[in-house]
C-alpha cells in the first residue's frame, strides 16, 4: 500500500514538472498557425515598403519550433501564400529571398540556445542580425542575377546603397514585430502557468 502511494506521488510530481514544457509547446503550435495568417495579411494590406513581420516570423519560428524543418516550412509557407495572394508567385530572384529566409531561421536556432540564459536582449540582437543577413543576401541576388547594375564591385556597392531606404523600414519592422512576438509568447506562457496554478473550484 505504501509503495503504491509513493508511485502515485512520483507520477504526480513528474506530471507537474512536465506541464510547463507541454504548455509552451501547446502555445507555440497555436502561435505558429496565427503567425502564418498574420504574415499573409501583412503582405496584402497597405504598408510601408519592407515593413512586414516576415523576418521576425522566421526568427521566432527558428527560436521556438522543436524542429528546424518545421520552422523553415512555416516561414516558407507564409512567404509563398503571401506571394500567391499578390500574384507574384513565382518570380525572378525568389530563390534568394526564400534562401535568405531559411538563413534567418538558422539565426533563430542560435537564439533558441541563448534566450533561456540571457533573457530578451539576444532576441533584439538576433533581429538585427537576421535582418542584416536578409538584406545582404537578397540584394546580392539582385546584383548577381538582375540587369539593373553592372557585375562589378562598384555595381554591387551601388545595389546595396540603393536598397538602404527600404532597409530602414525593414529594421523598424524587424524590431517591432520581434518584440511583439516574443513578448506575446512570454505573456501567454505566464498566464497559462498562473491559471494552471489556481486551485480547482
PyMOL CGO cylinders between C-alpha atoms (Angstrom):
from pymol import cmd
from pymol.cgo import CYLINDER

trace = [
    CYLINDER, 0.00, 0.00, 0.00, 2.81, 2.37, 0.94, 0.3, 1, 1, 1, 1, 1, 1,
    CYLINDER, 2.81, 2.37, 0.94, 4.67, 1.53, -2.29, 0.3, 1, 1, 1, 1, 1, 1,
    CYLINDER, 4.67, 1.53, -2.29, 1.56, 2.32, -4.36, 0.3, 1, 1, 1, 1, 1, 1,
    CYLINDER, 1.56, 2.32, -4.36, 1.22, 5.72, -2.65, 0.3, 1, 1, 1, 1, 1, 1,
    CYLINDER, 1.22, 5.72, -2.65, 4.86, 6.53, -3.36, 0.3, 1, 1, 1, 1, 1, 1,
    CYLINDER, 4.86, 6.53, -3.36, 4.46, 5.54, -7.02, 0.3, 1, 1, 1, 1, 1, 1,
    CYLINDER, 4.46, 5.54, -7.02, 1.34, 7.69, -7.32, 0.3, 1, 1, 1, 1, 1, 1,
    CYLINDER, 1.34, 7.69, -7.32, 3.14, 10.67, -5.75, 0.3, 1, 1, 1, 1, 1, 1,
    CYLINDER, 3.14, 10.67, -5.75, 6.08, 10.29, -8.12, 0.3, 1, 1, 1, 1, 1, 1,
    CYLINDER, 6.08, 10.29, -8.12, 3.77, 10.19, -11.14, 0.3, 1, 1, 1, 1, 1, 1,
    CYLINDER, 3.77, 10.19, -11.14, 2.05, 13.38, -9.98, 0.3, 1, 1, 1, 1, 1, 1,
    CYLINDER, 2.05, 13.38, -9.98, 5.38, 15.16, -9.47, 0.3, 1, 1, 1, 1, 1, 1,
    CYLINDER, 5.38, 15.16, -9.47, 6.61, 14.14, -12.91, 0.3, 1, 1, 1, 1, 1, 1,
    CYLINDER, 6.61, 14.14, -12.91, 3.35, 15.25, -14.49, 0.3, 1, 1, 1, 1, 1, 1,
    CYLINDER, 3.35, 15.25, -14.49, 3.58, 18.68, -12.83, 0.3, 1, 1, 1, 1, 1, 1,
    CYLINDER, 3.58, 18.68, -12.83, 7.23, 19.07, -13.82, 0.3, 1, 1, 1, 1, 1, 1,
    CYLINDER, 7.23, 19.07, -13.82, 6.35, 18.31, -17.43, 0.3, 1, 1, 1, 1, 1, 1,
    CYLINDER, 6.35, 18.31, -17.43, 3.45, 20.77, -17.56, 0.3, 1, 1, 1, 1, 1, 1,
    CYLINDER, 3.45, 20.77, -17.56, 5.47, 23.96, -18.31, 0.3, 1, 1, 1, 1, 1, 1,
    CYLINDER, 5.47, 23.96, -18.31, 7.17, 22.32, -21.29, 0.3, 1, 1, 1, 1, 1, 1,
    CYLINDER, 7.17, 22.32, -21.29, 3.92, 20.85, -22.56, 0.3, 1, 1, 1, 1, 1, 1,
    CYLINDER, 3.92, 20.85, -22.56, 2.15, 24.18, -22.15, 0.3, 1, 1, 1, 1, 1, 1,
    CYLINDER, 2.15, 24.18, -22.15, 4.90, 26.04, -24.02, 0.3, 1, 1, 1, 1, 1, 1,
    CYLINDER, 4.90, 26.04, -24.02, 4.73, 23.54, -26.89, 0.3, 1, 1, 1, 1, 1, 1,
    CYLINDER, 4.73, 23.54, -26.89, 0.94, 23.86, -26.98, 0.3, 1, 1, 1, 1, 1, 1,
    CYLINDER, 0.94, 23.86, -26.98, 1.18, 27.66, -27.09, 0.3, 1, 1, 1, 1, 1, 1,
    CYLINDER, 1.18, 27.66, -27.09, 3.92, 27.57, -29.74, 0.3, 1, 1, 1, 1, 1, 1,
    CYLINDER, 3.92, 27.57, -29.74, 1.89, 25.34, -32.07, 0.3, 1, 1, 1, 1, 1, 1,
    CYLINDER, 1.89, 25.34, -32.07, -1.12, 27.66, -31.89, 0.3, 1, 1, 1, 1, 1, 1,
    CYLINDER, -1.12, 27.66, -31.89, 1.04, 30.74, -32.41, 0.3, 1, 1, 1, 1, 1, 1,
    CYLINDER, 1.04, 30.74, -32.41, 2.66, 29.14, -35.46, 0.3, 1, 1, 1, 1, 1, 1,
    CYLINDER, 2.66, 29.14, -35.46, -0.72, 28.94, -37.21, 0.3, 1, 1, 1, 1, 1, 1,
    CYLINDER, -0.72, 28.94, -37.21, -1.54, 32.51, -36.18, 0.3, 1, 1, 1, 1, 1, 1,
    CYLINDER, -1.54, 32.51, -36.18, 1.82, 33.75, -37.45, 0.3, 1, 1, 1, 1, 1, 1,
    CYLINDER, 1.82, 33.75, -37.45, 1.26, 32.38, -40.93, 0.3, 1, 1, 1, 1, 1, 1,
    CYLINDER, 1.26, 32.38, -40.93, -2.07, 34.21, -41.10, 0.3, 1, 1, 1, 1, 1, 1,
    CYLINDER, -2.07, 34.21, -41.10, -0.51, 37.44, -39.81, 0.3, 1, 1, 1, 1, 1, 1,
    CYLINDER, -0.51, 37.44, -39.81, 2.29, 37.19, -42.37, 0.3, 1, 1, 1, 1, 1, 1,
    CYLINDER, 2.29, 37.19, -42.37, -0.12, 36.70, -45.26, 0.3, 1, 1, 1, 1, 1, 1,
    CYLINDER, -0.12, 36.70, -45.26, -2.37, 39.57, -44.15, 0.3, 1, 1, 1, 1, 1, 1,
    CYLINDER, -2.37, 39.57, -44.15, 0.63, 41.88, -43.66, 0.3, 1, 1, 1, 1, 1, 1,
    CYLINDER, 0.63, 41.88, -43.66, 1.63, 41.35, -47.27, 0.3, 1, 1, 1, 1, 1, 1,
    CYLINDER, 1.63, 41.35, -47.27, -1.74, 42.21, -48.82, 0.3, 1, 1, 1, 1, 1, 1,
    CYLINDER, -1.74, 42.21, -48.82, -2.83, 45.20, -46.71, 0.3, 1, 1, 1, 1, 1, 1,
    CYLINDER, -2.83, 45.20, -46.71, -1.29, 48.63, -47.44, 0.3, 1, 1, 1, 1, 1, 1,
    CYLINDER, -1.29, 48.63, -47.44, 2.01, 49.09, -45.55, 0.3, 1, 1, 1, 1, 1, 1,
    CYLINDER, 2.01, 49.09, -45.55, 5.35, 50.91, -45.92, 0.3, 1, 1, 1, 1, 1, 1,
    CYLINDER, 5.35, 50.91, -45.92, 7.67, 49.00, -48.25, 0.3, 1, 1, 1, 1, 1, 1,
    CYLINDER, 7.67, 49.00, -48.25, 9.55, 46.20, -46.41, 0.3, 1, 1, 1, 1, 1, 1,
    CYLINDER, 9.55, 46.20, -46.41, 7.82, 46.90, -43.08, 0.3, 1, 1, 1, 1, 1, 1,
    CYLINDER, 7.82, 46.90, -43.08, 6.48, 43.37, -42.58, 0.3, 1, 1, 1, 1, 1, 1,
    CYLINDER, 6.48, 43.37, -42.58, 6.84, 40.63, -39.92, 0.3, 1, 1, 1, 1, 1, 1,
    CYLINDER, 6.84, 40.63, -39.92, 8.44, 38.07, -42.26, 0.3, 1, 1, 1, 1, 1, 1,
    CYLINDER, 8.44, 38.07, -42.26, 11.97, 38.28, -40.81, 0.3, 1, 1, 1, 1, 1, 1,
    CYLINDER, 11.97, 38.28, -40.81, 10.56, 38.31, -37.28, 0.3, 1, 1, 1, 1, 1, 1,
    CYLINDER, 10.56, 38.31, -37.28, 8.44, 35.23, -38.04, 0.3, 1, 1, 1, 1, 1, 1,
    CYLINDER, 8.44, 35.23, -38.04, 11.44, 33.34, -39.43, 0.3, 1, 1, 1, 1, 1, 1,
    CYLINDER, 11.44, 33.34, -39.43, 13.43, 34.27, -36.33, 0.3, 1, 1, 1, 1, 1, 1,
    CYLINDER, 13.43, 34.27, -36.33, 10.58, 33.37, -33.99, 0.3, 1, 1, 1, 1, 1, 1,
    CYLINDER, 10.58, 33.37, -33.99, 9.97, 30.06, -35.73, 0.3, 1, 1, 1, 1, 1, 1,
    CYLINDER, 9.97, 30.06, -35.73, 13.63, 29.10, -35.52, 0.3, 1, 1, 1, 1, 1, 1,
    CYLINDER, 13.63, 29.10, -35.52, 13.76, 30.00, -31.84, 0.3, 1, 1, 1, 1, 1, 1,
    CYLINDER, 13.76, 30.00, -31.84, 10.54, 28.30, -30.73, 0.3, 1, 1, 1, 1, 1, 1,
    CYLINDER, 10.54, 28.30, -30.73, 9.76, 25.37, -33.03, 0.3, 1, 1, 1, 1, 1, 1,
    CYLINDER, 9.76, 25.37, -33.03, 11.04, 21.99, -31.89, 0.3, 1, 1, 1, 1, 1, 1,
    CYLINDER, 11.04, 21.99, -31.89, 12.43, 21.14, -35.32, 0.3, 1, 1, 1, 1, 1, 1,
    CYLINDER, 12.43, 21.14, -35.32, 14.34, 23.28, -37.79, 0.3, 1, 1, 1, 1, 1, 1,
    CYLINDER, 14.34, 23.28, -37.79, 12.38, 21.79, -40.68, 0.3, 1, 1, 1, 1, 1, 1,
    CYLINDER, 12.38, 21.79, -40.68, 9.07, 22.82, -39.13, 0.3, 1, 1, 1, 1, 1, 1,
    CYLINDER, 9.07, 22.82, -39.13, 10.30, 26.39, -38.62, 0.3, 1, 1, 1, 1, 1, 1,
    CYLINDER, 10.30, 26.39, -38.62, 11.57, 26.59, -42.22, 0.3, 1, 1, 1, 1, 1, 1,
    CYLINDER, 11.57, 26.59, -42.22, 8.33, 25.12, -43.60, 0.3, 1, 1, 1, 1, 1, 1,
    CYLINDER, 8.33, 25.12, -43.60, 6.25, 27.63, -41.60, 0.3, 1, 1, 1, 1, 1, 1,
    CYLINDER, 6.25, 27.63, -41.60, 8.34, 30.56, -42.85, 0.3, 1, 1, 1, 1, 1, 1,
    CYLINDER, 8.34, 30.56, -42.85, 8.40, 29.46, -46.49, 0.3, 1, 1, 1, 1, 1, 1,
    CYLINDER, 8.40, 29.46, -46.49, 4.68, 28.69, -46.35, 0.3, 1, 1, 1, 1, 1, 1,
    CYLINDER, 4.68, 28.69, -46.35, 3.95, 32.21, -45.13, 0.3, 1, 1, 1, 1, 1, 1,
    CYLINDER, 3.95, 32.21, -45.13, 6.12, 33.64, -47.91, 0.3, 1, 1, 1, 1, 1, 1,
    CYLINDER, 6.12, 33.64, -47.91, 4.54, 31.50, -50.62, 0.3, 1, 1, 1, 1, 1, 1,
    CYLINDER, 4.54, 31.50, -50.62, 0.97, 32.26, -49.52, 0.3, 1, 1, 1, 1, 1, 1,
    CYLINDER, 0.97, 32.26, -49.52, 1.70, 35.99, -49.42, 0.3, 1, 1, 1, 1, 1, 1,
    CYLINDER, 1.70, 35.99, -49.42, 3.37, 35.90, -52.84, 0.3, 1, 1, 1, 1, 1, 1,
    CYLINDER, 3.37, 35.90, -52.84, 0.48, 33.93, -54.32, 0.3, 1, 1, 1, 1, 1, 1,
    CYLINDER, 0.48, 33.93, -54.32, -2.08, 36.34, -52.84, 0.3, 1, 1, 1, 1, 1, 1,
    CYLINDER, -2.08, 36.34, -52.84, -0.24, 39.23, -54.51, 0.3, 1, 1, 1, 1, 1, 1,
    CYLINDER, -0.24, 39.23, -54.51, 0.13, 37.37, -57.80, 0.3, 1, 1, 1, 1, 1, 1,
    CYLINDER, 0.13, 37.37, -57.80, 3.93, 37.32, -57.57, 0.3, 1, 1, 1, 1, 1, 1,
    CYLINDER, 3.93, 37.32, -57.57, 4.47, 33.56, -57.39, 0.3, 1, 1, 1, 1, 1, 1,
    CYLINDER, 4.47, 33.56, -57.39, 6.81, 32.52, -58.91, 0.3, 1, 1, 1, 1, 1, 1,
    CYLINDER, 6.81, 32.52, -58.91, 9.10, 35.44, -59.68, 0.3, 1, 1, 1, 1, 1, 1,
    CYLINDER, 9.10, 35.44, -59.68, 12.69, 36.07, -60.71, 0.3, 1, 1, 1, 1, 1, 1,
    CYLINDER, 12.69, 36.07, -60.71, 15.07, 36.03, -57.77, 0.3, 1, 1, 1, 1, 1, 1,
    CYLINDER, 15.07, 36.03, -57.77, 12.68, 34.29, -55.36, 0.3, 1, 1, 1, 1, 1, 1,
    CYLINDER, 12.68, 34.29, -55.36, 15.33, 31.65, -54.61, 0.3, 1, 1, 1, 1, 1, 1,
    CYLINDER, 15.33, 31.65, -54.61, 17.46, 34.38, -52.98, 0.3, 1, 1, 1, 1, 1, 1,
    CYLINDER, 17.46, 34.38, -52.98, 14.53, 35.62, -50.88, 0.3, 1, 1, 1, 1, 1, 1,
    CYLINDER, 14.53, 35.62, -50.88, 13.47, 32.16, -49.78, 0.3, 1, 1, 1, 1, 1, 1,
    CYLINDER, 13.47, 32.16, -49.78, 17.06, 31.09, -49.12, 0.3, 1, 1, 1, 1, 1, 1,
    CYLINDER, 17.06, 31.09, -49.12, 17.69, 34.21, -47.03, 0.3, 1, 1, 1, 1, 1, 1,
    CYLINDER, 17.69, 34.21, -47.03, 14.54, 33.45, -45.03, 0.3, 1, 1, 1, 1, 1, 1,
    CYLINDER, 14.54, 33.45, -45.03, 15.84, 29.97, -44.21, 0.3, 1, 1, 1, 1, 1, 1,
    CYLINDER, 15.84, 29.97, -44.21, 19.09, 31.63, -43.13, 0.3, 1, 1, 1, 1, 1, 1,
    CYLINDER, 19.09, 31.63, -43.13, 17.12, 33.77, -40.67, 0.3, 1, 1, 1, 1, 1, 1,
    CYLINDER, 17.12, 33.77, -40.67, 15.51, 30.59, -39.32, 0.3, 1, 1, 1, 1, 1, 1,
    CYLINDER, 15.51, 30.59, -39.32, 19.02, 29.27, -38.58, 0.3, 1, 1, 1, 1, 1, 1,
    CYLINDER, 19.02, 29.27, -38.58, 19.80, 32.51, -36.73, 0.3, 1, 1, 1, 1, 1, 1,
    CYLINDER, 19.80, 32.51, -36.73, 16.70, 31.72, -34.69, 0.3, 1, 1, 1, 1, 1, 1,
    CYLINDER, 16.70, 31.72, -34.69, 18.09, 28.29, -33.83, 0.3, 1, 1, 1, 1, 1, 1,
    CYLINDER, 18.09, 28.29, -33.83, 21.15, 30.00, -32.34, 0.3, 1, 1, 1, 1, 1, 1,
    CYLINDER, 21.15, 30.00, -32.34, 18.84, 32.36, -30.46, 0.3, 1, 1, 1, 1, 1, 1,
    CYLINDER, 18.84, 32.36, -30.46, 16.99, 29.32, -29.07, 0.3, 1, 1, 1, 1, 1, 1,
    CYLINDER, 16.99, 29.32, -29.07, 20.16, 28.32, -27.21, 0.3, 1, 1, 1, 1, 1, 1,
    CYLINDER, 20.16, 28.32, -27.21, 20.74, 31.83, -25.79, 0.3, 1, 1, 1, 1, 1, 1,
    CYLINDER, 20.74, 31.83, -25.79, 17.27, 33.05, -24.76, 0.3, 1, 1, 1, 1, 1, 1,
    CYLINDER, 17.27, 33.05, -24.76, 16.91, 30.96, -21.60, 0.3, 1, 1, 1, 1, 1, 1,
    CYLINDER, 16.91, 30.96, -21.60, 20.31, 32.14, -20.33, 0.3, 1, 1, 1, 1, 1, 1,
    CYLINDER, 20.31, 32.14, -20.33, 20.41, 35.80, -21.31, 0.3, 1, 1, 1, 1, 1, 1,
    CYLINDER, 20.41, 35.80, -21.31, 16.76, 36.91, -21.50, 0.3, 1, 1, 1, 1, 1, 1,
    CYLINDER, 16.76, 36.91, -21.50, 15.29, 39.31, -24.06, 0.3, 1, 1, 1, 1, 1, 1,
    CYLINDER, 15.29, 39.31, -24.06, 18.45, 41.08, -25.27, 0.3, 1, 1, 1, 1, 1, 1,
    CYLINDER, 18.45, 41.08, -25.27, 19.58, 38.26, -27.62, 0.3, 1, 1, 1, 1, 1, 1,
    CYLINDER, 19.58, 38.26, -27.62, 16.20, 38.38, -29.41, 0.3, 1, 1, 1, 1, 1, 1,
    CYLINDER, 16.20, 38.38, -29.41, 16.68, 42.02, -30.37, 0.3, 1, 1, 1, 1, 1, 1,
    CYLINDER, 16.68, 42.02, -30.37, 20.31, 41.43, -31.38, 0.3, 1, 1, 1, 1, 1, 1,
    CYLINDER, 20.31, 41.43, -31.38, 19.26, 38.39, -33.42, 0.3, 1, 1, 1, 1, 1, 1,
    CYLINDER, 19.26, 38.39, -33.42, 16.57, 40.53, -35.07, 0.3, 1, 1, 1, 1, 1, 1,
    CYLINDER, 16.57, 40.53, -35.07, 19.22, 42.94, -36.33, 0.3, 1, 1, 1, 1, 1, 1,
    CYLINDER, 19.22, 42.94, -36.33, 21.49, 40.06, -37.37, 0.3, 1, 1, 1, 1, 1, 1,
    CYLINDER, 21.49, 40.06, -37.37, 18.70, 38.23, -39.19, 0.3, 1, 1, 1, 1, 1, 1,
    CYLINDER, 18.70, 38.23, -39.19, 17.53, 41.41, -40.92, 0.3, 1, 1, 1, 1, 1, 1,
    CYLINDER, 17.53, 41.41, -40.92, 21.10, 42.22, -41.92, 0.3, 1, 1, 1, 1, 1, 1,
    CYLINDER, 21.10, 42.22, -41.92, 21.55, 38.72, -43.36, 0.3, 1, 1, 1, 1, 1, 1,
    CYLINDER, 21.55, 38.72, -43.36, 18.32, 39.09, -45.34, 0.3, 1, 1, 1, 1, 1, 1,
    CYLINDER, 18.32, 39.09, -45.34, 19.42, 42.49, -46.68, 0.3, 1, 1, 1, 1, 1, 1,
    CYLINDER, 19.42, 42.49, -46.68, 22.87, 41.22, -47.72, 0.3, 1, 1, 1, 1, 1, 1,
    CYLINDER, 22.87, 41.22, -47.72, 21.69, 38.00, -49.39, 0.3, 1, 1, 1, 1, 1, 1,
    CYLINDER, 21.69, 38.00, -49.39, 18.67, 39.36, -51.25, 0.3, 1, 1, 1, 1, 1, 1,
    CYLINDER, 18.67, 39.36, -51.25, 20.43, 42.43, -52.60, 0.3, 1, 1, 1, 1, 1, 1,
    CYLINDER, 20.43, 42.43, -52.60, 23.40, 40.33, -53.64, 0.3, 1, 1, 1, 1, 1, 1,
    CYLINDER, 23.40, 40.33, -53.64, 20.89, 38.28, -55.60, 0.3, 1, 1, 1, 1, 1, 1,
    CYLINDER, 20.89, 38.28, -55.60, 19.52, 41.42, -57.26, 0.3, 1, 1, 1, 1, 1, 1,
    CYLINDER, 19.52, 41.42, -57.26, 23.06, 42.36, -58.31, 0.3, 1, 1, 1, 1, 1, 1,
    CYLINDER, 23.06, 42.36, -58.31, 24.12, 38.86, -59.38, 0.3, 1, 1, 1, 1, 1, 1,
    CYLINDER, 24.12, 38.86, -59.38, 21.05, 37.86, -61.39, 0.3, 1, 1, 1, 1, 1, 1,
    CYLINDER, 21.05, 37.86, -61.39, 19.39, 41.14, -62.39, 0.3, 1, 1, 1, 1, 1, 1,
    CYLINDER, 19.39, 41.14, -62.39, 20.12, 43.67, -65.12, 0.3, 1, 1, 1, 1, 1, 1,
    CYLINDER, 20.12, 43.67, -65.12, 19.99, 46.93, -63.14, 0.3, 1, 1, 1, 1, 1, 1,
    CYLINDER, 19.99, 46.93, -63.14, 23.64, 47.03, -62.03, 0.3, 1, 1, 1, 1, 1, 1,
    CYLINDER, 23.64, 47.03, -62.03, 26.92, 46.11, -63.71, 0.3, 1, 1, 1, 1, 1, 1,
    CYLINDER, 26.92, 46.11, -63.71, 28.52, 42.98, -62.30, 0.3, 1, 1, 1, 1, 1, 1,
    CYLINDER, 28.52, 42.98, -62.30, 31.45, 44.86, -60.82, 0.3, 1, 1, 1, 1, 1, 1,
    CYLINDER, 31.45, 44.86, -60.82, 32.43, 45.85, -57.29, 0.3, 1, 1, 1, 1, 1, 1,
    CYLINDER, 32.43, 45.85, -57.29, 31.10, 49.34, -57.96, 0.3, 1, 1, 1, 1, 1, 1,
    CYLINDER, 31.10, 49.34, -57.96, 27.84, 47.89, -59.21, 0.3, 1, 1, 1, 1, 1, 1,
    CYLINDER, 27.84, 47.89, -59.21, 27.47, 45.78, -56.06, 0.3, 1, 1, 1, 1, 1, 1,
    CYLINDER, 27.47, 45.78, -56.06, 28.08, 48.83, -53.84, 0.3, 1, 1, 1, 1, 1, 1,
    CYLINDER, 28.08, 48.83, -53.84, 25.52, 50.80, -55.86, 0.3, 1, 1, 1, 1, 1, 1,
    CYLINDER, 25.52, 50.80, -55.86, 22.99, 48.00, -55.45, 0.3, 1, 1, 1, 1, 1, 1,
    CYLINDER, 22.99, 48.00, -55.45, 23.38, 47.92, -51.67, 0.3, 1, 1, 1, 1, 1, 1,
    CYLINDER, 23.38, 47.92, -51.67, 23.27, 51.72, -51.46, 0.3, 1, 1, 1, 1, 1, 1,
    CYLINDER, 23.27, 51.72, -51.46, 20.03, 51.89, -53.45, 0.3, 1, 1, 1, 1, 1, 1,
    CYLINDER, 20.03, 51.89, -53.45, 18.41, 49.43, -51.04, 0.3, 1, 1, 1, 1, 1, 1,
    CYLINDER, 18.41, 49.43, -51.04, 19.25, 51.39, -47.86, 0.3, 1, 1, 1, 1, 1, 1,
    CYLINDER, 19.25, 51.39, -47.86, 15.97, 53.43, -47.79, 0.3, 1, 1, 1, 1, 1, 1,
    CYLINDER, 15.97, 53.43, -47.79, 13.99, 50.17, -47.88, 0.3, 1, 1, 1, 1, 1, 1,
    CYLINDER, 13.99, 50.17, -47.88, 16.29, 48.61, -45.28, 0.3, 1, 1, 1, 1, 1, 1,
    CYLINDER, 16.29, 48.61, -45.28, 15.38, 51.36, -42.78, 0.3, 1, 1, 1, 1, 1, 1,
    CYLINDER, 15.38, 51.36, -42.78, 11.75, 50.26, -42.94, 0.3, 1, 1, 1, 1, 1, 1,
    CYLINDER, 11.75, 50.26, -42.94, 12.83, 46.64, -42.61, 0.3, 1, 1, 1, 1, 1, 1,
    CYLINDER, 12.83, 46.64, -42.61, 14.81, 47.33, -39.42, 0.3, 1, 1, 1, 1, 1, 1,
    CYLINDER, 14.81, 47.33, -39.42, 11.79, 49.01, -37.82, 0.3, 1, 1, 1, 1, 1, 1,
    CYLINDER, 11.79, 49.01, -37.82, 9.53, 46.13, -38.79, 0.3, 1, 1, 1, 1, 1, 1,
    CYLINDER, 9.53, 46.13, -38.79, 12.02, 43.51, -37.62, 0.3, 1, 1, 1, 1, 1, 1,
    CYLINDER, 12.02, 43.51, -37.62, 12.47, 45.05, -34.18, 0.3, 1, 1, 1, 1, 1, 1,
    CYLINDER, 12.47, 45.05, -34.18, 8.80, 45.87, -33.58, 0.3, 1, 1, 1, 1, 1, 1,
    CYLINDER, 8.80, 45.87, -33.58, 7.46, 42.51, -34.71, 0.3, 1, 1, 1, 1, 1, 1,
    CYLINDER, 7.46, 42.51, -34.71, 10.21, 40.56, -32.93, 0.3, 1, 1, 1, 1, 1, 1,
    CYLINDER, 10.21, 40.56, -32.93, 9.44, 42.33, -29.65, 0.3, 1, 1, 1, 1, 1, 1,
    CYLINDER, 9.44, 42.33, -29.65, 5.73, 41.74, -30.17, 0.3, 1, 1, 1, 1, 1, 1,
    CYLINDER, 5.73, 41.74, -30.17, 6.06, 38.03, -30.99, 0.3, 1, 1, 1, 1, 1, 1,
    CYLINDER, 6.06, 38.03, -30.99, 8.41, 37.08, -28.18, 0.3, 1, 1, 1, 1, 1, 1,
    CYLINDER, 8.41, 37.08, -28.18, 6.55, 39.32, -25.75, 0.3, 1, 1, 1, 1, 1, 1,
    CYLINDER, 6.55, 39.32, -25.75, 3.21, 37.72, -26.67, 0.3, 1, 1, 1, 1, 1, 1,
    CYLINDER, 3.21, 37.72, -26.67, 4.69, 34.26, -26.19, 0.3, 1, 1, 1, 1, 1, 1,
    CYLINDER, 4.69, 34.26, -26.19, 6.02, 35.12, -22.75, 0.3, 1, 1, 1, 1, 1, 1,
    CYLINDER, 6.02, 35.12, -22.75, 2.75, 36.71, -21.64, 0.3, 1, 1, 1, 1, 1, 1,
    CYLINDER, 2.75, 36.71, -21.64, 0.74, 33.72, -22.90, 0.3, 1, 1, 1, 1, 1, 1,
    CYLINDER, 0.74, 33.72, -22.90, 3.09, 31.29, -21.17, 0.3, 1, 1, 1, 1, 1, 1,
    CYLINDER, 3.09, 31.29, -21.17, 2.98, 33.12, -17.82, 0.3, 1, 1, 1, 1, 1, 1,
    CYLINDER, 2.98, 33.12, -17.82, -0.79, 33.48, -18.00, 0.3, 1, 1, 1, 1, 1, 1,
    CYLINDER, -0.79, 33.48, -18.00, -1.21, 29.78, -18.64, 0.3, 1, 1, 1, 1, 1, 1,
    CYLINDER, -1.21, 29.78, -18.64, 1.04, 28.90, -15.69, 0.3, 1, 1, 1, 1, 1, 1,
    CYLINDER, 1.04, 28.90, -15.69, -0.90, 31.29, -13.45, 0.3, 1, 1, 1, 1, 1, 1,
    CYLINDER, -0.90, 31.29, -13.45, -4.23, 29.78, -14.47, 0.3, 1, 1, 1, 1, 1, 1,
    CYLINDER, -4.23, 29.78, -14.47, -3.00, 26.21, -14.07, 0.3, 1, 1, 1, 1, 1, 1,
    CYLINDER, -3.00, 26.21, -14.07, -1.67, 27.02, -10.57, 0.3, 1, 1, 1, 1, 1, 1,
    CYLINDER, -1.67, 27.02, -10.57, -5.07, 28.16, -9.34, 0.3, 1, 1, 1, 1, 1, 1,
    CYLINDER, -5.07, 28.16, -9.34, -6.88, 25.55, -7.22, 0.3, 1, 1, 1, 1, 1, 1,
    CYLINDER, -6.88, 25.55, -7.22, -9.88, 23.89, -8.84, 0.3, 1, 1, 1, 1, 1, 1,
    CYLINDER, -9.88, 23.89, -8.84, -13.24, 25.12, -7.51, 0.3, 1, 1, 1, 1, 1, 1,
]
cmd.load_cgo(trace, "trace")
